[in-house]
Amino acid sequence: MQYVFPPKELISQCIVPPYSSKKNQDLSEYNISLIRVISLCDLDWLSLENWINEQKSKLSTE
């Protein structure tokens, strides 16, 4: 059995930006930045899932 690891570009960290403001009005901008991080992580997970499915498909045809 040979282990196959996913490409590094599919394994990224979801880094949450720090929140340092003391103003409530800055919360909406911070929420937008959090949603952006979540969206990018979700894209990474979908790409990883697609890669896994491709690997499974390759194994099943061998």
Residue pairs with C-beta under 8 A, 6 or more apart in sequence:
4 55
6 48
6 51
6 52
7 51
10 44
10 47
10 48
10 51
11 44
11 48
12 40
12 41
12 44
14 37
14 38
14 40
14 41
14 44
15 37
16 34
16 37
17 30
17 33
17 34
17 37
19 26
19 30
21 27
21 30
